[in-house]
């Protein structure tokens, strides 16, 4: 019984550390999401609370705006594809966050 409690405390402290790390590096997290290094899913979002999810949504929206304001590469198919995939990843992440928040009954308006 004691070992179970110690394991659970270790897991809880790890998730707390991860949540603390994510608070400081939202811009880096969003960049990693757009590049495909991080996949946003309910398991990834579990340690986030309501305010963290709101700030993550705002950071994603800022990154989308940043990508859209870059000059459009009309003549390079590869760059067009890369740009669209980045935007698609960010949009998908927003939809996953929105549905996760709805399940947890968080109010996220963006």
HELIX and SHEET records of a PDB file:
HELIX    1   1 UNK A    2  UNK A   24  1                                  23    
HELIX    2   2 UNK A   26  UNK A   35  1                                  10    
HELIX    3   3 UNK A   42  UNK A   45  1                                   4    
HELIX    4   4 UNK A   50  UNK A   69  1                                  20    
HELIX    5   5 UNK A   77  UNK A  104  1                                  28    
END                                                                             
